Amino acid sequence: MVRRKENVDAVIYMLYKRRYIAEPPCMESHLLVESVQSTHFWDRRSPALLYGASPIFPLSHILQVHLWQSGYRIFNIDCSIRFNAFQLMDEALRREIPGEEMLRSIMIQRAFTPYQILDLFWSVWRKERRNANHSLYFIFAPCKQFFDGDVQEEEARFLLQKLTSVLSLWNEAGIPYLIVETGSYKSKLFGSAISAFSALTEFQWQLDALPSRGKQIRRKDRPLVLRDMNLQRNRSLPLRPAGAPSESLSDSESTRQPLVSVGR
């Protein structure tokens, strides 16, 4: 059975306050990428895909806080324990907005098997298809459970096709969503899954870690680039971690757009 819907409520807020007093969070570690908050990244009405390097997950939380602050209703579907209320609170504190109110209004529902995920997606479609005022859905790591060792490859292929079918119904109903997915899995089905998500979505972005060009750069300091995978627009936003050497970007990349500092 799918776990019941939860508020990210004041209990988490109180736990967070205890952690905050004992161990103040490092504000400069945030992925403060203003470009992701732009409607050029996602128009909030269409299906979208963000995948790639691991900073996509904290980045998506910063985007959630921005959207909540702009008046949107946020609903998270967490398929892999990627939702993190503490990251939301970090960003709320940085912006000096009411964190407890935000946590109480942002919704989350979790599912941990492919069948639970499919049931949840169907229930969202039934609820939202006649609703003129949709929530914005953040879908975290939907592929992971399909590639679990207990799921046979042919079963996973079949269930992923079911997943893309129900998402196509979301598209027809005008339900807006952002899929946030890691950049790789061992399963050979992952490439076809990402291709299917790309075909379903109007906005597709990939966050890549650029090569260090032989220099000894810590993994967390490697420069990043956010690529628009929609070839019709063909835009690319180069990014780098705070303090990383700017020459790590090639000249052609560094002249496309100004660098935006990114920290983890």
Backbone torsions as a table, in degrees:
resi	resn	phi	psi	omega
1	MET	NA	141.7	178.3
2	VAL	-68.7	137.4	178.5
3	ARG	-63.9	144.8	-176.5
4	ARG	-65.0	156.1	178.5
5	LYS	-66.3	141.2	-178.2
6	GLU	-128.0	150.0	161.3
7	ASN	-84.1	147.5	169.5
8	VAL	-84.2	88.5	-157.7
9	ASP	-98.1	-169.4	-173.2
10	ALA	-67.8	-20.3	176.6
11	VAL	-61.9	-46.9	176.6
12	ILE	-61.8	-39.7	-179.7
13	TYR	-60.5	-42.6	179.6
14	MET	-66.9	-40.8	175.5
15	LEU	-60.6	-39.0	-180.0
16	TYR	-64.6	-44.0	-178.6
17	LYS	-60.1	-38.2	177.6
18	ARG	-63.1	-44.0	178.8
19	ARG	-64.8	-38.8	-176.0
20	TYR	-65.5	-39.6	179.5
21	ILE	-66.9	-41.7	-176.8
22	ALA	-77.1	-31.7	-173.3
23	GLU	-146.0	85.7	-177.2
24	PRO	-56.8	131.4	-179.7
25	PRO	-67.8	153.1	-179.1
26	CYS	-87.5	99.5	-172.7
27	MET	-63.2	-31.5	-177.3
28	GLU	-72.3	-4.6	-180.0
29	SER	-83.3	-3.1	-177.1
30	HIS	-71.7	151.4	172.1
31	LEU	-87.7	85.7	-175.9
32	LEU	-91.2	80.0	-176.1
33	VAL	-107.0	99.1	-175.1
34	GLU	-63.3	-27.5	-178.8
35	SER	-61.1	-32.5	-178.0
36	VAL	-71.0	-21.4	179.1
37	GLN	-83.6	-6.5	-178.8
38	SER	-80.3	151.3	175.4
39	THR	-69.5	-13.1	173.7
40	HIS	-68.8	-27.5	175.8
41	PHE	-75.6	-46.4	-179.8
42	TRP	-156.9	128.5	-175.5
43	ASP	-83.3	0.7	177.0
44	ARG	71.9	-0.1	179.0
45	ARG	-115.4	-15.1	-170.9
46	SER	-115.9	162.5	172.7
47	PRO	-71.5	142.7	-176.5
48	ALA	-142.5	159.7	-177.8
49	LEU	-135.2	129.4	173.1
50	LEU	-127.4	119.1	-178.7
51	TYR	-142.9	165.8	177.0
52	GLY	130.6	-138.7	-174.3
53	ALA	-60.7	155.6	-171.5
54	SER	-57.9	-26.0	178.3
55	PRO	-63.0	-7.8	176.8
56	ILE	-59.3	-29.5	-175.8
57	PHE	-73.2	-52.7	173.5
58	PRO	-62.3	-33.1	177.8
59	LEU	-60.4	-41.6	-179.9
60	SER	-67.5	-29.4	177.2
61	HIS	-69.8	-38.9	175.9
62	ILE	-62.7	-40.5	176.8
63	LEU	-62.0	-39.6	178.7
64	GLN	-59.7	-45.2	-179.8
65	VAL	-61.9	-42.3	178.0
66	HIS	-60.3	-43.9	-178.4
67	LEU	-69.4	-39.9	176.1
68	TRP	-60.6	-42.7	179.3
69	GLN	-63.2	-26.4	179.7
70	SER	-88.2	0.2	173.8
71	GLY	101.8	6.9	180.0
72	TYR	-84.7	151.2	172.6
73	ARG	-91.3	127.0	-173.5
74	ILE	-110.0	133.3	176.6
75	PHE	-131.1	123.1	-179.3
76	ASN	-101.1	134.2	169.5
77	ILE	-113.0	109.0	-172.3
78	ASP	-105.3	113.1	-177.5
79	CYS	-103.1	0.4	-173.2
80	SER	-156.5	32.5	179.8
81	ILE	53.0	44.3	178.7
82	ARG	-100.5	-16.9	177.3
83	PHE	-73.5	135.3	-175.1
84	ASN	-137.0	105.3	-178.6
85	ALA	-64.7	-30.3	179.2
86	PHE	-63.5	-36.9	177.9
87	GLN	-66.0	-36.9	174.6
88	LEU	-62.1	-43.8	-179.1
89	MET	-66.4	-38.7	176.4
90	ASP	-55.1	-47.2	-177.3
91	GLU	-71.1	-36.5	177.1
92	ALA	-62.3	-42.2	178.0
93	LEU	-64.6	-40.2	179.4
94	ARG	-62.5	-37.0	-179.1
95	ARG	-86.6	-8.2	-178.8
96	GLU	59.5	48.6	176.2
97	ILE	-115.1	160.9	-174.5
98	PRO	-69.1	101.0	-175.1
99	GLY	-65.0	-40.8	-177.9
100	GLU	-64.8	-42.1	177.5
101	GLU	-62.2	-41.9	179.4
102	MET	-62.1	-47.7	-177.6
103	LEU	-63.1	-32.9	-179.8
104	ARG	-72.8	-22.1	-176.4
105	SER	-100.3	-19.4	176.4
106	ILE	-82.9	126.3	-174.6
107	MET	-100.9	153.7	177.7
108	ILE	-143.8	140.2	172.3
109	GLN	-136.9	137.4	-174.8
110	ARG	-115.3	149.0	174.7
111	ALA	-144.9	139.8	-169.5
112	PHE	-125.5	9.6	171.3
113	THR	-135.6	159.4	177.2
114	PRO	-56.8	-37.3	-177.7
115	TYR	-70.8	-37.9	174.7
116	GLN	-63.4	-41.6	179.4
117	ILE	-61.1	-46.6	179.5
118	LEU	-62.2	-43.5	177.8
119	ASP	-59.3	-41.7	-179.3
120	LEU	-66.2	-43.6	179.7
121	PHE	-63.3	-39.1	176.8
122	TRP	-64.8	-40.7	-179.3
123	SER	-65.8	-36.9	176.0
124	VAL	-63.5	-44.5	-180.0
125	TRP	-60.8	-44.4	-179.9
126	ARG	-63.0	-36.1	-178.4
127	LYS	-75.0	-38.9	-168.9
128	GLU	-95.3	-15.7	-168.5
129	ARG	-63.7	-25.9	178.4
130	ARG	-110.0	13.1	-178.3
131	ASN	-95.9	123.6	-178.6
132	ALA	-79.9	-19.9	-177.3
133	ASN	-115.5	83.3	-174.4
134	HIS	-74.9	151.3	164.8
135	SER	-74.7	162.6	169.9
136	LEU	-92.9	125.8	-175.8
137	TYR	-103.2	126.7	171.2
138	PHE	-103.7	120.9	-177.5
139	ILE	-110.0	109.4	-174.7
140	PHE	-94.3	122.1	171.9
141	ALA	46.5	58.4	-177.7
142	PRO	-67.9	-22.0	-175.8
143	CYS	-75.0	-28.6	-167.0
144	LYS	-54.0	-46.7	-175.6
145	GLN	-68.9	-25.5	178.6
146	PHE	-73.2	-22.2	-179.2
147	PHE	-102.3	14.0	177.3
148	ASP	-63.8	149.3	-178.0
149	GLY	-61.5	-21.7	179.5
150	ASP	-81.6	-8.2	-178.8
151	VAL	-103.5	119.3	179.0
152	GLN	-68.3	154.0	-173.2
153	GLU	-59.5	-45.3	-179.0
154	GLU	-67.1	-36.7	176.0
155	GLU	-63.8	-43.2	178.9
156	ALA	-61.7	-42.3	179.3
157	ARG	-60.5	-45.7	-179.8
158	PHE	-62.5	-45.3	-177.6
159	LEU	-69.1	-35.5	175.8
160	LEU	-64.0	-35.2	175.1
161	GLN	-64.6	-37.9	175.7
162	LYS	-63.8	-39.5	179.3
163	LEU	-62.9	-46.4	179.7
164	THR	-66.0	-31.1	178.1
165	SER	-64.8	-44.7	-179.0
166	VAL	-71.4	-33.1	175.7
167	LEU	-65.6	-33.0	176.1
168	SER	-64.4	-32.6	174.4
169	LEU	-69.2	-36.4	172.6
170	TRP	-57.1	-44.4	-179.7
171	ASN	-60.1	-45.1	179.9
172	GLU	-62.5	-33.9	-180.0
173	ALA	-82.1	-6.8	-179.8
174	GLY	75.4	27.7	179.1
175	ILE	-82.1	118.1	-178.2
176	PRO	-81.3	138.5	179.7
177	TYR	-152.3	154.6	173.8
178	LEU	-124.1	115.7	173.6
179	ILE	-83.5	126.2	178.5
180	VAL	-116.1	110.7	-171.2
181	GLU	-134.3	144.5	178.0
182	THR	-66.4	165.9	-171.4
183	GLY	-84.2	-12.2	-177.2
184	SER	-159.6	148.6	169.1
185	TYR	-136.0	160.8	178.3
186	LYS	-71.1	-25.3	-177.2
187	SER	-64.8	137.9	177.7
188	LYS	-75.1	-6.3	176.5
189	LEU	-81.4	-10.7	-173.7
190	PHE	-63.5	-40.7	-179.5
191	GLY	-59.0	-42.9	179.3
192	SER	-69.5	-32.0	177.8
193	ALA	-65.7	-46.1	178.4
194	ILE	-63.8	-38.2	177.4
195	SER	-62.4	-39.9	178.3
196	ALA	-65.9	-42.6	177.5
197	PHE	-63.2	-39.1	179.2
198	SER	-63.5	-39.4	179.5
199	ALA	-67.6	-27.9	-178.7
200	LEU	-82.5	-23.5	-170.1
201	THR	-106.7	153.0	179.4
202	GLU	-94.0	-23.3	178.1
203	PHE	-120.5	124.7	178.6
204	GLN	-132.9	123.4	-179.9
205	TRP	-127.8	141.9	176.6
206	GLN	-124.2	128.8	176.7
207	LEU	-97.1	117.3	-176.8
208	ASP	-114.5	144.2	168.2
209	ALA	-89.9	124.1	-178.2
210	LEU	-79.1	152.2	178.0
211	PRO	-63.3	147.9	-176.1
212	SER	-83.7	-2.0	176.3
213	ARG	56.9	42.8	174.1
214	GLY	83.3	-7.6	-179.5
215	LYS	-85.6	150.2	179.1
216	GLN	-81.7	93.9	179.6
217	ILE	-118.5	129.9	178.8
218	ARG	-59.6	148.5	-176.6
219	ARG	-54.6	-42.0	-176.8
220	LYS	-71.4	-13.9	180.0
221	ASP	-101.5	3.3	-178.2
222	ARG	-64.7	139.3	178.5
223	PRO	-65.3	149.2	-177.0
224	LEU	-122.3	153.8	173.2
225	VAL	-135.7	133.0	178.8
226	LEU	-99.4	112.3	-173.0
227	ARG	-104.0	134.2	172.6
228	ASP	-82.4	113.6	-176.1
229	MET	-86.4	-0.5	173.3
230	ASN	-82.6	104.6	-171.1
231	LEU	-67.0	-18.9	178.8
232	GLN	-68.5	-32.2	177.4
233	ARG	-92.6	-35.9	172.8
234	ASN	50.1	51.3	175.5
235	ARG	-105.9	155.2	178.3
236	SER	-143.9	130.0	-178.7
237	LEU	-110.6	102.0	179.7
238	PRO	-73.4	138.0	-177.5
239	LEU	-133.1	155.4	173.1
240	ARG	-145.3	149.6	176.2
241	PRO	-63.7	149.8	177.6
242	ALA	-56.9	127.5	178.0
243	GLY	90.7	-8.8	179.7
244	ALA	-75.4	146.5	-178.6
245	PRO	-66.8	128.5	-175.7
246	SER	-67.5	-22.4	-178.9
247	GLU	-71.2	-5.7	177.0
248	SER	-66.4	-21.5	176.2
249	LEU	-86.0	143.2	177.5
250	SER	-68.8	158.3	-179.2
251	ASP	-59.7	-39.5	-178.3
252	SER	-65.2	-37.3	179.8
253	GLU	-74.4	-38.9	-174.4
254	SER	-70.9	-17.5	-179.6
255	THR	-94.2	-6.9	-179.2
256	ARG	-70.9	-48.7	-177.7
257	GLN	-143.3	153.9	173.5
258	PRO	-62.7	147.5	179.2
259	LEU	-69.4	143.1	173.3
260	VAL	-116.7	123.8	-178.7
261	SER	-67.5	136.6	179.2
262	VAL	-130.2	129.0	174.3
263	GLY	-119.6	162.9	-178.8
264	ARG	-109.7	NA	NA
